[in-house]
Amino acid sequence: HLVERMRDVPGVQSVALTENPPLGLEEFAVVAFVPDGFQMPRDRESFTSAMDSVDEGYFETMGIPILRGRGFLESDTADDPRVAVVNEQFARHYWPDGDAVGKHLRLDSATGTPVEIVGVAQTIKYRNTTERPTDFVYLPLAQHPLEHMTLLVRSSDDPLQLVKSVK
């Protein structure tokens, strides 16, 4: 309801929810996964990547381009097949000779929940401005709900003028 109400505030261009905004103070969560069709090393059961749980307005609000495929939709609900968006670094790392869109990850282990990659987002700076490109996975909030989220608001006006409306 908060996101819906914020969309109606004059001067608001877009609104989103995220677990942890880029360059924020918190560490990103980590997701364990096995890419389908990938030969795992004998000493590992899964790989890990930094991840964030975001809603369908996140990529637009943050200005992060979707390079291939799509971002999240309102129709990516908890009752639908699981989906993910990965960054370009992740896609190149695990599928250097192909497109990651349409590929699948298994969460936690080779027999875990299948997740279809529906989009590839531009790689951004996640933890600090000097970091090297890093793998990153985005999961839709509706399929990976959390109790604590951060509200992001993009404004065409002075953002300080929105403080009262946000409160």
DSSP file with accessible surface (Angstrom, degrees, kcal/mol):
  #  RESIDUE AA STRUCTURE BP1 BP2  ACC     N-H-->O    O-->H-N    N-H-->O    O-->H-N    TCO  KAPPA ALPHA  PHI   PSI    X-CA   Y-CA   Z-CA
    1    1 A H     >        0   0  178      0, 0.0     4,-2.6     0, 0.0     5,-0.2   0.000 360.0 360.0 360.0 -35.6    0.0    0.0    0.0
    2    2 A L  H  >  +     0   0   85      2,-0.2     4,-2.4     1,-0.2     5,-0.2   0.938 360.0  46.7 -59.4 -47.1    2.9    2.3    0.7
    3    3 A V  H  > S+     0   0   14      1,-0.2     4,-1.8     2,-0.2    -1,-0.2   0.930 112.6  50.0 -62.6 -44.4    4.3    2.1   -2.8
    4    4 A E  H  > S+     0   0  115      1,-0.2     4,-0.7     2,-0.2    -1,-0.2   0.913 112.3  47.3 -60.8 -43.3    0.8    2.6   -4.3
    5    5 A R  H >< S+     0   0  186     -4,-2.6     3,-0.8     1,-0.2     4,-0.3   0.889 109.7  53.1 -66.6 -38.6    0.2    5.7   -2.2
    6    6 A M  H >< S+     0   0    6     -4,-2.4     3,-1.4     1,-0.2    -1,-0.2   0.839  99.2  63.3 -66.9 -32.0    3.7    7.1   -3.0
    7    7 A R  H 3< S+     0   0   97     -4,-1.8    -1,-0.2     1,-0.3    -2,-0.2   0.792 100.7  53.9 -61.4 -26.6    3.0    6.8   -6.8
    8    8 A D  T << S+     0   0  136     -3,-0.8    -1,-0.3    -4,-0.7    -2,-0.2   0.493  82.2 108.5 -87.4  -4.7    0.1    9.3   -6.4
    9    9 A V  S X  S-     0   0   24     -3,-1.4     3,-2.0    -4,-0.3   153,-0.0  -0.580  81.1-107.4 -75.7 129.3    2.3   12.0   -4.7
   10   10 A P  T 3  S+     0   0  113      0, 0.0     3,-0.1     0, 0.0    -1,-0.1  -0.306 104.4  24.3 -56.0 135.5    2.9   15.0   -7.0
   11   11 A G  T 3  S+     0   0   17      1,-0.3   145,-2.4   145,-0.1   146,-0.6   0.258  88.7 125.7  92.3 -10.3    6.5   15.0   -8.2
   12   12 A V  E <   +A  155   0A  21     -3,-2.0    -1,-0.3   143,-0.2   143,-0.3  -0.707  32.1 178.4 -85.2 123.3    7.1   11.3   -7.8
   13   13 A Q  E     -     0   0A 109    141,-3.2     2,-0.3    -2,-0.5   142,-0.2   0.833  66.5 -11.6 -88.7 -43.5    8.3    9.7  -11.0
   14   14 A S  E     -A  154   0A   9    140,-1.4   140,-2.9    47,-0.1    -1,-0.4  -0.987  56.8-155.7-157.5 159.2    8.8    6.1   -9.7
   15   15 A V  E     +A  153   0A   2     -2,-0.3     2,-0.3   138,-0.2   138,-0.2  -0.979  16.0 169.4-138.7 146.7    8.8    4.2   -6.4
   16   16 A A  E     -A  152   0A   0    136,-2.2   136,-3.0    -2,-0.3     2,-0.4  -0.980  25.3-132.8-152.7 164.3   10.4    0.8   -5.4
   17   17 A L  E     +A  151   0A  34     -2,-0.3    38,-2.0   134,-0.2     2,-0.3  -0.959  26.4 171.5-119.8 140.9   11.2   -1.4   -2.5
   18   18 A T  E     -AB 150  54A   0    132,-1.9   132,-3.7    -2,-0.4    36,-0.2  -0.983  37.1-135.0-143.3 151.9   14.5   -3.1   -1.9
   19   19 A E  S    S+     0   0   55     34,-1.5    -1,-0.1    -2,-0.3    35,-0.1   0.900  98.3   2.5 -69.7 -39.7   16.1   -5.0    0.9
   20   20 A N  S    S-     0   0    7     33,-0.2    -1,-0.3   130,-0.1     3,-0.1  -0.872  75.8-135.9-154.2 110.0   19.3   -3.1    0.6
   21   21 A P    >   -     0   0   30      0, 0.0     3,-1.5     0, 0.0     5,-0.2  -0.327  39.2 -90.9 -69.0 149.8   20.1   -0.2   -1.7
   22   22 A P  T 3  S+     0   0   20      0, 0.0   105,-0.2     0, 0.0   104,-0.2  -0.272 113.0  17.1 -56.2 145.3   23.4   -0.1   -3.6
   23   23 A L  T 3  S+     0   0   90    103,-3.1   104,-0.1     1,-0.2   103,-0.1   0.682  99.0 139.5  61.7  22.2   26.2    1.8   -1.7
   24   24 A G    <   -     0   0   32     -3,-1.5    -1,-0.2   102,-0.4    -4,-0.0  -0.107  67.2-104.8 -81.6-173.3   24.1    1.5    1.5
   25   25 A L  S    S+     0   0  173     -3,-0.1     2,-0.2     2,-0.1    -1,-0.1   0.660  92.1  79.6 -90.7 -17.8   25.4    0.7    4.9
   26   26 A E  S    S-     0   0  140     -5,-0.2     2,-0.2     1,-0.1    -2,-0.2  -0.578  81.3-113.0 -92.5 155.6   24.2   -2.9    5.1
   27   27 A E        -     0   0  146     -2,-0.2     2,-0.1     1,-0.1    -2,-0.1  -0.580  37.3-109.7 -79.4 148.1   25.8   -6.0    3.6
   28   28 A F        -     0   0   14     -2,-0.2    24,-0.1     1,-0.1    -1,-0.1  -0.466  32.2-109.5 -75.3 149.4   23.9   -7.7    0.9
   29   29 A A  E     -C   51   0A  32     22,-0.8    22,-2.3    -2,-0.1     2,-0.4  -0.244  31.8-128.0 -67.0 167.1   22.4  -11.1    1.5
   30   30 A V  E     -C   50   0A  94     20,-0.2     2,-0.4    18,-0.0    20,-0.2  -0.957  14.7-157.4-123.7 139.1   24.0  -14.1   -0.2
   31   31 A V  E     -C   49   0A  17     18,-2.8    18,-1.8    -2,-0.4     2,-0.4  -0.955   8.8-145.2-116.5 134.8   22.2  -16.8   -2.2
   32   32 A A  E     +C   48   0A  22     -2,-0.4    76,-3.1    16,-0.2     2,-0.3  -0.812  33.8 157.0 -94.7 140.5   23.5  -20.3   -2.8
   33   33 A F  E     -CD  47 107A   0     14,-2.4    14,-3.0    -2,-0.4    74,-0.2  -0.982  38.3-142.0-157.2 163.5   22.8  -21.8   -6.2
   34   34 A V  E     - D   0 106A   8     72,-2.0    72,-2.4    75,-0.3     2,-0.3  -0.988  28.0-131.4-130.6 120.1   23.7  -24.3   -8.9
   35   35 A P  E >   - D   0 105A   1      0, 0.0     3,-1.9     0, 0.0    70,-0.2  -0.574  32.8-108.7 -69.9 131.0   23.4  -23.2  -12.5
   36   36 A D  T 3  S+     0   0   62     68,-2.7    68,-0.2    -2,-0.3     3,-0.1  -0.357 103.3  16.9 -58.4 137.0   21.6  -25.9  -14.5
   37   37 A G  T 3  S+     0   0   94      1,-0.3     2,-0.5    -3,-0.0    -1,-0.3   0.491  95.6 127.5  80.2   4.1   23.9  -27.7  -16.9
   38   38 A F    <   -     0   0   74     -3,-1.9     2,-0.8     1,-0.0    -1,-0.3  -0.803  61.1-129.1 -99.1 130.2   27.0  -26.5  -15.1
   39   39 A Q        -     0   0  170     -2,-0.5     3,-0.1    -3,-0.1    -3,-0.0  -0.689  26.5-143.8 -78.8 111.3   29.6  -29.0  -14.0
   40   40 A M        -     0   0   34     -2,-0.8     5,-0.0     1,-0.1    -6,-0.0  -0.513  20.6-106.9 -76.3 141.3   30.2  -28.3  -10.3
   41   41 A P    >   -     0   0   53      0, 0.0     3,-1.9     0, 0.0    -1,-0.1  -0.333  31.7-114.3 -60.1 150.6   33.8  -28.8   -9.0
   42   42 A R  T 3  S+     0   0  257      1,-0.3    -2,-0.1    -3,-0.1     0, 0.0   0.791 114.1  54.3 -60.4 -28.2   34.1  -31.9   -6.8
   43   43 A D  T 3  S+     0   0  141      2,-0.0     2,-0.4     1,-0.0    -1,-0.3   0.368 103.3  65.9 -91.0   8.2   34.8  -29.9   -3.7
   44   44 A R    <   -     0   0  106     -3,-1.9     3,-0.1     1,-0.1    -4,-0.0  -0.986  47.3-172.8-134.0 142.1   31.6  -27.7   -4.0
   45   45 A E  S    S-     0   0  164     -2,-0.4    65,-0.3     1,-0.3     2,-0.3   0.626  79.7  -4.4 -98.5 -21.1   27.9  -28.3   -3.7
   46   46 A S        -     0   0   26     63,-0.1    -1,-0.3   -12,-0.0     2,-0.2  -0.977  62.5-121.3-159.9 166.6   26.9  -24.8   -4.8
   47   47 A F  E     -C   33   0A  21    -14,-3.0   -14,-2.4    -2,-0.3     2,-0.3  -0.684  27.2-141.1-103.0 168.1   28.2  -21.3   -5.7
   48   48 A T  E     +C   32   0A  78     -2,-0.2     2,-0.3   -16,-0.2   -16,-0.2  -0.951  17.8 178.5-130.9 154.4   27.2  -18.2   -3.9
   49   49 A S  E     -C   31   0A   7    -18,-1.8   -18,-2.8    -2,-0.3    87,-0.1  -0.989  36.7-100.6-147.5 150.7   26.4  -14.7   -5.0
   50   50 A A  E     -Ce  30 136A   8     85,-0.7    87,-2.0    -2,-0.3     2,-0.3  -0.403  50.5-178.0 -64.4 148.9   25.4  -11.4   -3.4
   51   51 A M  E     -Ce  29 137A   4    -22,-2.3   -22,-0.8    85,-0.2     2,-0.3  -0.967  21.3-157.8-149.0 163.6   21.6  -10.9   -3.9
   52   52 A D  E     - e   0 138A   0     85,-1.7    87,-2.6    -2,-0.3     2,-0.6  -0.992  18.0-134.3-142.9 146.6   18.8   -8.4   -3.2
   53   53 A S  E     + e   0 139A   0     -2,-0.3   -34,-1.5    85,-0.2     2,-0.3  -0.914  39.8 166.3-100.4 121.7   15.1   -8.8   -3.0
   54   54 A V  E     -Be  18 140A   0     85,-2.4    87,-2.9    -2,-0.6    88,-0.3  -0.907  30.4-120.3-135.8 160.7   13.4   -6.0   -5.0
   55   55 A D    >   -     0   0    9    -38,-2.0     3,-1.6    -2,-0.3     4,-0.3  -0.358  43.0 -89.2 -95.7-177.6   10.0   -5.2   -6.3
   56   56 A E  T 3  S+     0   0   70      1,-0.3     4,-0.3     2,-0.1     3,-0.2   0.666 122.8  55.7 -69.3 -15.3    8.9   -4.6   -9.9
   57   57 A G  T 3> S+     0   0    8      1,-0.1     4,-2.5     2,-0.1    -1,-0.3   0.524  82.0  93.7 -91.9  -2.6    9.7   -0.8   -9.8
   58   58 A Y  H <> S+     0   0    1     -3,-1.6     4,-2.8     1,-0.2     6,-0.2   0.910  81.7  46.4 -60.0 -53.1   13.3   -1.2   -8.7
   59   59 A F  H  >>S+     0   0   12     -4,-0.3     5,-2.2     1,-0.2     4,-0.9   0.911 116.7  44.8 -63.9 -40.1   15.2   -1.1  -12.0
   60   60 A E  H >45S+     0   0  135     -4,-0.3     3,-0.5     3,-0.2    -1,-0.2   0.943 114.9  48.0 -65.5 -47.8   13.3    1.9  -13.3
   61   61 A T  H 3<5S+     0   0    7     -4,-2.5    -2,-0.2     1,-0.2    -1,-0.2   0.900 116.4  42.7 -62.7 -40.1   13.6    3.8  -10.0
   62   62 A M  H 3<5S-     0   0   60     -4,-2.8    -1,-0.2    -5,-0.2    -2,-0.2   0.597 108.6-123.7 -81.6 -12.0   17.3    3.1   -9.7
   63   63 A G  T <<5 +     0   0   48     -4,-0.9    -3,-0.2    -3,-0.5    -4,-0.1   0.828  57.2 152.3  72.3  30.5   17.9    3.8  -13.4
   64   64 A I      < -     0   0   10     -5,-2.2    -1,-0.2    -6,-0.2    -2,-0.1  -0.850  40.9-133.2 -96.4 113.4   19.5    0.3  -14.0
   65   65 A P        -     0   0   57      0, 0.0    57,-2.5     0, 0.0     2,-0.7  -0.377   4.0-135.0 -67.9 140.7   19.0   -0.7  -17.6
   66   66 A I  E     -F  121   0A  51     55,-0.2    55,-0.3     1,-0.1     3,-0.1  -0.888  21.6-171.4 -89.6 115.2   17.7   -4.2  -18.4
   67   67 A L  E     +     0   0A  69     53,-2.6     2,-0.3    -2,-0.7    54,-0.2   0.803  66.6  11.1 -82.7 -33.4   20.1   -5.3  -21.2
   68   68 A R  E    S-F  120   0A  80     52,-1.4    52,-2.6     2,-0.1    -1,-0.2  -0.993 118.7  -4.0-144.7 146.9   18.3   -8.5  -22.2
   69   69 A G  E    S-F  119   0A  58     -2,-0.3    50,-0.3    50,-0.2     2,-0.3  -0.492  94.4 -59.8  75.3-137.3   15.0  -10.0  -21.3
   70   70 A R        -     0   0   79     48,-2.5    48,-0.1    -2,-0.2     3,-0.1  -0.902  33.9-118.7-143.8 165.0   12.9   -8.2  -18.7
   71   71 A G        -     0   0   17     -2,-0.3     2,-0.1     1,-0.2   -15,-0.1  -0.114  60.5 -58.1 -86.2-164.8   12.7   -6.9  -15.2
   72   72 A F        -     0   0   10    -17,-0.2     2,-0.3   -16,-0.1    -1,-0.2  -0.478  51.0-154.5 -81.0 152.0   10.2   -8.1  -12.7
   73   73 A L    >   -     0   0   81     -2,-0.1     3,-2.1    -3,-0.1   -17,-0.1  -0.837  30.8-113.3-120.3 158.8    6.4   -7.7  -13.2
   74   74 A E  T 3  S+     0   0  142     -2,-0.3    -1,-0.1     1,-0.3    -2,-0.0   0.796 117.2  64.9 -59.0 -25.3    3.5   -7.5  -10.9
   75   75 A S  T 3  S+     0   0   71      1,-0.2     2,-1.9     2,-0.1    -1,-0.3   0.541  73.3  94.6 -79.0  -3.7    2.5  -10.9  -12.3
   76   76 A D    <   +     0   0   11     -3,-2.1    66,-0.2     3,-0.1    -1,-0.2  -0.548  64.9 161.1 -84.0  74.0    5.7  -12.5  -10.8
   77   77 A T    >   -     0   0   48     -2,-1.9     3,-1.7    65,-0.1    66,-0.1  -0.396  58.5 -98.0 -94.2 175.3    3.8  -13.6   -7.7
   78   78 A A  T 3  S+     0   0   51      1,-0.3    -1,-0.1    64,-0.2     4,-0.1   0.743 123.1  55.5 -63.5 -23.7    4.4  -16.2   -5.0
   79   79 A D  T 3  S+     0   0  157      2,-0.1    -1,-0.3     3,-0.0     3,-0.1   0.514  96.8  81.1 -87.9  -6.0    2.1  -18.6   -6.9
   80   80 A D  S <  S-     0   0   65     -3,-1.7     3,-0.1     1,-0.2    -4,-0.0  -0.544  98.1 -75.6 -96.6 165.0    4.0  -18.4  -10.2
   81   81 A P        -     0   0  104      0, 0.0    -1,-0.2     0, 0.0    34,-0.1  -0.267  62.6 -96.2 -56.3 143.8    7.2  -20.1  -11.3
   82   82 A R        -     0   0   85     32,-0.4    34,-2.4    -3,-0.1     2,-0.3  -0.363  48.0-176.0 -67.7 140.1   10.3  -18.6   -9.6
   83   83 A V  E     -g  116   0A   7     32,-0.3     2,-0.3    -3,-0.1    34,-0.2  -0.892   8.7-172.6-133.4 163.8   12.2  -16.0  -11.6
   84   84 A A  E     -g  117   0A   0     32,-2.0    34,-2.8    -2,-0.3    35,-0.9  -0.981  17.7-142.7-150.6 156.8   15.4  -14.0  -11.2
   85   85 A V  E     -gH 119 138A   0     53,-2.1    53,-3.5    -2,-0.3     2,-0.3  -0.981  22.9-165.9-116.9 135.1   17.3  -11.2  -12.9
   86   86 A V  E     -gH 120 137A   0     33,-2.1    35,-2.7    -2,-0.4    51,-0.2  -0.831  21.6-110.1-115.0 159.7   21.1  -11.4  -12.9
   87   87 A N  E  >  -g  121   0A   0     49,-2.1     4,-2.3    -2,-0.3    35,-0.2  -0.399  33.3-104.7 -83.9 168.9   23.6   -8.7  -13.7
   88   88 A E  H  > S+     0   0   49     33,-1.8     4,-2.6     1,-0.2     5,-0.2   0.871 120.4  56.4 -62.2 -36.3   25.7   -8.8  -16.8
   89   89 A Q  H  > S+     0   0   50     45,-0.2     4,-2.1     1,-0.2    -1,-0.2   0.929 108.5  47.4 -60.4 -45.5   28.8   -9.9  -14.8
   90   90 A F  H  > S+     0   0    0     44,-0.3     4,-2.3     2,-0.2     5,-0.3   0.933 111.6  50.8 -60.4 -47.8   26.9  -13.0  -13.5
   91   91 A A  H  X S+     0   0    3     -4,-2.3     4,-2.4     1,-0.2    -2,-0.2   0.919 113.0  44.9 -59.6 -44.8   25.6  -13.8  -17.0
   92   92 A R  H  < S+     0   0  131     -4,-2.6    -1,-0.2     1,-0.2    -2,-0.2   0.856 111.4  54.8 -66.6 -35.3   29.2  -13.6  -18.5
   93   93 A H  H  < S+     0   0   95     -4,-2.1    -2,-0.2    -5,-0.2    -1,-0.2   0.930 121.6  25.4 -64.7 -47.2   30.6  -15.6  -15.7
   94   94 A Y  H  < S+     0   0   12     -4,-2.3    -2,-0.2     1,-0.2    -1,-0.2   0.715 135.9  28.3 -96.0 -22.0   28.3  -18.6  -16.0
   95   95 A W    ><  +     0   0   30     -4,-2.4     3,-1.6    -5,-0.3    -1,-0.2  -0.489  65.7 159.3-134.9  65.8   27.3  -18.5  -19.7
   96   96 A P  T 3  S+     0   0   93      0, 0.0    -1,-0.1     0, 0.0    -4,-0.1   0.773  79.2  41.3 -64.5 -23.7   30.2  -16.8  -21.5
   97   97 A D  T 3  S+     0   0  166     -3,-0.1     2,-0.3     2,-0.1    -5,-0.1   0.254 120.1  30.7-107.0  11.1   29.2  -18.2  -24.9
   98   98 A G  S <  S-     0   0   46     -3,-1.6     2,-0.4    -7,-0.2    -3,-0.1  -0.876  87.7 -76.9-153.5-175.4   25.4  -17.7  -24.6
   99   99 A D        -     0   0   68     -2,-0.3     4,-0.1     1,-0.1    -2,-0.1  -0.784  24.5-151.1 -95.6 133.5   22.5  -15.7  -23.3
  100  100 A A    >   +     0   0    0     -2,-0.4     3,-2.4     2,-0.1    17,-0.3   0.751  67.1 105.7 -74.7 -23.6   21.6  -16.2  -19.6
  101  101 A V  T 3  S+     0   0   44      1,-0.3    17,-0.2    17,-0.1    -2,-0.1  -0.383  88.0  19.5 -62.6 128.8   17.9  -15.3  -20.3
  102  102 A G  T 3  S+     0   0   35     15,-3.2    -1,-0.3     1,-0.4    16,-0.1   0.207  99.6 117.7  94.2 -14.4   15.9  -18.6  -20.2
  103  103 A K    <   -     0   0   80     -3,-2.4    14,-2.9    14,-0.2    -1,-0.4  -0.322  56.6-131.1 -77.5 168.7   18.6  -20.4  -18.3
  104  104 A H  E     - I   0 116A  67     12,-0.2   -68,-2.7   -68,-0.2     2,-0.3  -0.925  13.8-160.2-127.3 149.7   17.9  -21.8  -14.8
  105  105 A L  E     -DI  35 115A   2     10,-2.5    10,-2.8    -2,-0.3     2,-0.5  -0.897  15.3-141.2-115.2 152.4   19.4  -21.8  -11.4
  106  106 A R  E     -DI  34 114A  72    -72,-2.4   -72,-2.0    -2,-0.3     2,-0.2  -0.976  25.2-127.7-111.6 122.1   18.7  -24.2   -8.6
  107  107 A L  E    S-D   33   0A  31      6,-2.5     2,-1.9    -2,-0.5     6,-0.3  -0.519  79.7  -9.6 -73.1 137.0   18.6  -22.5   -5.2
  108  108 A D  S    S+     0   0  112    -76,-3.1     2,-0.3    -2,-0.2   -75,-0.2  -0.229 130.4   2.2  76.7 -47.6   20.8  -24.0   -2.5
  109  109 A S  S >  S-     0   0   33     -2,-1.9     3,-1.9   -77,-0.2   -75,-0.3  -0.942  86.9 -81.3-157.3 178.3   21.8  -27.2   -4.3
  110  110 A A  T 3  S+     0   0   65    -65,-0.3    -3,-0.1     1,-0.3    -2,-0.1   0.697 130.5  42.7 -64.7 -17.1   21.5  -29.2   -7.5
  111  111 A T  T 3  S+     0   0  128     -5,-0.1    -1,-0.3    -4,-0.1    -4,-0.1   0.271  95.6 113.5-109.8  10.7   18.1  -30.5   -6.4
  112  112 A G  S <  S-     0   0   16     -3,-1.9    -4,-0.2     1,-0.2   -79,-0.0   0.016  81.0 -53.0 -75.2-175.9   16.8  -27.1   -5.0
  113  113 A T        -     0   0   69     -6,-0.3    -6,-2.5    -7,-0.1     2,-0.2  -0.346  59.4-123.7 -60.4 126.3   14.0  -24.8   -6.2
  114  114 A P  E     -I  106   0A  62      0, 0.0   -32,-0.4     0, 0.0     2,-0.4  -0.549  27.5-170.7 -76.1 139.2   14.4  -24.0  -10.0
  115  115 A V  E     -I  105   0A   2    -10,-2.8   -10,-2.5    -2,-0.2     2,-0.4  -0.995  13.4-142.0-131.5 123.8   14.5  -20.3  -10.8
  116  116 A E  E     -Ig 104  83A  75    -34,-2.4   -32,-2.0    -2,-0.4     2,-0.7  -0.726  15.6-130.2 -87.8 133.4   14.3  -19.0  -14.4
  117  117 A I  E     + g   0  84A   0    -14,-2.9   -15,-3.2    -2,-0.4   -14,-0.2  -0.726  31.3 172.2 -80.5 117.3   16.5  -16.1  -15.4
  118  118 A V  E     +     0   0A  12    -34,-2.8   -48,-2.5    -2,-0.7     2,-0.3   0.544  58.9  18.8-104.7 -10.4   14.2  -13.7  -17.1
  119  119 A G  E     -Fg  69  85A   0    -35,-0.9   -33,-2.1   -50,-0.3     2,-0.5  -0.998  54.6-141.8-158.9 157.1   16.5  -10.7  -17.4
  120  120 A V  E     -Fg  68  86A   0    -52,-2.6   -53,-2.6    -2,-0.3   -52,-1.4  -0.991  25.9-161.2-122.6 119.3   20.1   -9.4  -17.4
  121  121 A A  E     -Fg  66  87A   0    -35,-2.7   -33,-1.8    -2,-0.5   -55,-0.2  -0.676  30.6 -91.8 -98.2 155.3   20.6   -6.0  -15.8
  122  122 A Q        -     0   0   83    -57,-2.5     2,-0.3    -2,-0.3    -1,-0.1  -0.351  46.3-110.2 -60.3 139.9   23.6   -3.7  -16.2
  123  123 A T        +     0   0   34    -36,-0.1     2,-0.2    -3,-0.0    -1,-0.1  -0.603  46.1 177.2 -73.7 131.4   26.3   -4.4  -13.7
  124  124 A I        -     0   0   39     -2,-0.3     2,-0.5    10,-0.2    10,-0.3  -0.628  39.9 -80.9-122.2-176.9   26.6   -1.5  -11.2
  125  125 A K        +     0   0   90     -2,-0.2     4,-0.1     1,-0.2     7,-0.0  -0.807  47.0 173.6 -86.7 126.2   28.6   -0.6   -8.1
  126  126 A Y  S    S+     0   0    1     -2,-0.5  -103,-3.1     2,-0.2  -102,-0.4   0.842  71.0  16.1-103.4 -45.6   27.0   -2.4   -5.1
  127  127 A R  S    S-     0   0   89      1,-0.4     2,-0.3  -105,-0.2    -2,-0.1   0.804 128.2  -9.5-103.5 -38.4   29.2   -2.0   -2.1
  128  128 A N    >   -     0   0   70      1,-0.0     3,-1.1  -105,-0.0    -1,-0.4  -0.981  65.3-105.5-157.5 166.9   31.5    0.9   -2.9
  129  129 A T  T 3  S+     0   0  103     -2,-0.3    -4,-0.0     1,-0.2    -1,-0.0   0.596 114.5  50.2 -76.5  -9.7   32.6    3.1   -5.8
  130  130 A T  T 3  S+     0   0  119      2,-0.1    -1,-0.2    -5,-0.0    -5,-0.0   0.383  81.7 121.6-108.6   3.9   35.9    1.4   -6.3
  131  131 A E    <   -     0   0   24     -3,-1.1     3,-0.1     1,-0.1     0, 0.0  -0.264  63.3-117.1 -69.6 154.0   34.8   -2.2   -6.4
  132  132 A R        -     0   0  213      1,-0.1    -1,-0.1    -7,-0.0    -2,-0.1  -0.509  51.6 -74.4 -79.9 156.8   35.5   -4.5   -9.3
  133  133 A P        -     0   0   83      0, 0.0     2,-0.3     0, 0.0    -1,-0.1  -0.269  60.1-169.0 -54.3 135.8   32.5   -5.9  -11.2
  134  134 A T        -     0   0   42    -10,-0.3   -44,-0.3    -3,-0.1   -45,-0.2  -0.936  26.6 -98.7-130.7 151.0   30.9   -8.6   -9.1
  135  135 A D        -     0   0   19     -2,-0.3   -85,-0.7   -46,-0.2     2,-0.3  -0.413  45.0-178.2 -64.4 144.2   28.2  -11.3   -9.7
  136  136 A F  E     -e   50   0A   0    -87,-0.1   -49,-2.1   -49,-0.1     2,-0.4  -0.991  16.6-161.2-151.8 139.5   24.7  -10.3   -8.5
  137  137 A V  E     -eH  51  86A   1    -87,-2.0   -85,-1.7    -2,-0.3     2,-0.5  -0.972   5.9-159.0-121.8 133.1   21.3  -11.9   -8.4
  138  138 A Y  E     -eH  52  85A   0    -53,-3.5   -53,-2.1    -2,-0.4   -85,-0.2  -0.945   7.6-167.5-109.3 132.2   18.0  -10.1   -7.9
  139  139 A L  E     -e   53   0A  10    -87,-2.6   -85,-2.4    -2,-0.5     2,-0.2  -0.929  30.0-105.5-115.8 144.5   14.9  -12.0   -6.7
  140  140 A P  E >>  -e   54   0A   5      0, 0.0     3,-1.4     0, 0.0     4,-1.3  -0.474  21.1-132.4 -72.3 136.8   11.4  -10.5   -6.8
  141  141 A L  T 34 S+     0   0   31    -87,-2.9     3,-0.4     1,-0.3   -86,-0.1   0.864 105.1  60.2 -54.0 -39.6   10.0   -9.4   -3.5
  142  142 A A  T 34 S+     0   0   50    -88,-0.3    -1,-0.3     1,-0.2   -64,-0.2   0.804 113.9  36.3 -62.7 -27.5    6.7  -11.2   -4.1
  143  143 A Q  T <4 S+     0   0   17     -3,-1.4    -1,-0.2     1,-0.2    -2,-0.2   0.551 128.6  34.8-101.2  -9.9    8.6  -14.5   -4.3
  144  144 A H  S  < S-     0   0   67     -4,-1.3    -1,-0.2    -3,-0.4    -2,-0.1  -0.535  85.5-171.0-140.2  65.2   11.2  -13.7   -1.7
  145  145 A P        -     0   0  100      0, 0.0     2,-0.3     0, 0.0    -3,-0.1  -0.293   3.8-173.5 -69.4 147.2    9.3  -11.6    0.9
  146  146 A L        -     0   0   60      1,-0.1     3,-0.1   -93,-0.0    -2,-0.0  -0.949  28.1-135.9-134.7 156.6   11.1   -9.9    3.7
  147  147 A E  S    S+     0   0  207     -2,-0.3     2,-0.6     1,-0.2    -1,-0.1   0.822  91.5  55.0 -82.1 -32.5    9.9   -7.9    6.8
  148  148 A H        +     0   0  144      2,-0.0     2,-0.3     0, 0.0    -1,-0.2  -0.910  67.5 161.6-111.2 118.1   12.4   -5.0    6.5
  149  149 A M        -     0   0   39     -2,-0.6     2,-0.4    -3,-0.1  -130,-0.2  -0.898  33.0-127.9-131.1 161.2   12.5   -3.1    3.2
  150  150 A T  E     -A   18   0A  46   -132,-3.7  -132,-1.9    -2,-0.3     2,-0.5  -0.933  21.5-134.7-110.4 132.6   13.9    0.3    2.1
  151  151 A L  E     -A   17   0A  42     -2,-0.4     2,-0.4  -134,-0.2  -134,-0.2  -0.737  18.5-163.6 -86.8 128.8   11.6    2.6    0.1
  152  152 A L  E     -A   16   0A  25   -136,-3.0  -136,-2.2    -2,-0.5     2,-0.4  -0.949   5.9-172.8-112.6 134.1   13.2    4.3   -2.9
  153  153 A V  E     -A   15   0A  49     -2,-0.4     2,-0.5  -138,-0.2  -138,-0.2  -0.993  11.1-159.5-131.2 126.5   11.6    7.3   -4.5
  154  154 A R  E     -A   14   0A 102   -140,-2.9  -141,-3.2    -2,-0.4  -140,-1.4  -0.917  20.5-169.4-102.4 129.7   12.6    9.0   -7.8
  155  155 A S  E     -A   12   0A  27     -2,-0.5  -143,-0.2  -143,-0.3  -144,-0.1  -0.904  33.1-155.9-123.7 149.1   11.4   12.6   -8.0
  156  156 A S  S    S+     0   0   71   -145,-2.4     2,-0.2    -2,-0.3  -144,-0.1   0.517  87.3  52.0 -91.8  -9.2   11.3   15.2  -10.8
  157  157 A D  S    S-     0   0   94   -146,-0.6    -2,-0.1     1,-0.1     5,-0.1  -0.502 115.0 -53.2-112.3-173.8   11.2   17.9   -8.1
  158  158 A D    >   -     0   0   77     -2,-0.2     3,-1.8     1,-0.2     4,-0.3  -0.461  49.2-143.9 -61.9 117.6   13.4   18.8   -5.1
  159  159 A P  G >  S+     0   0   88      0, 0.0     3,-1.8     0, 0.0     4,-0.4   0.808  96.0  66.8 -61.1 -26.4   13.4   15.5   -3.1
  160  160 A L  G >  S+     0   0  127      1,-0.3     3,-1.0     2,-0.2     4,-0.4   0.793  90.5  64.5 -64.4 -24.4   13.3   17.4    0.2
  161  161 A Q  G <  S+     0   0  142     -3,-1.8     4,-0.4     1,-0.2    -1,-0.3   0.643  97.6  57.0 -71.7 -13.5    9.8   18.6   -0.8
  162  162 A L  G <> S+     0   0   14     -3,-1.8     4,-2.7    -4,-0.3     5,-0.3   0.554  78.5  92.1 -92.9  -8.5    8.7   14.9   -0.5
  163  163 A V  H <> S+     0   0   66     -3,-1.0     4,-2.6    -4,-0.4    -1,-0.2   0.915  87.4  46.9 -55.4 -48.4    9.8   14.3    3.0
  164  164 A K  H  4 S+     0   0  184     -4,-0.4    -1,-0.2     1,-0.2    -2,-0.1   0.925 113.3  48.9 -61.6 -42.8    6.4   15.2    4.5
  165  165 A S  H  4 S+     0   0   64     -4,-0.4    -1,-0.2     1,-0.2    -2,-0.2   0.891 111.4  49.4 -64.8 -39.1    4.5   13.1    2.0
  166  166 A V  H  <        0   0   59     -4,-2.7    -1,-0.2     1,-0.2    -2,-0.2   0.932 360.0 360.0 -66.5 -44.1    6.8   10.1    2.7
  167  167 A K     <        0   0  203     -4,-2.6    -2,-0.2    -5,-0.3    -1,-0.2   0.904 360.0 360.0 -62.5 360.0    6.4   10.4    6.4
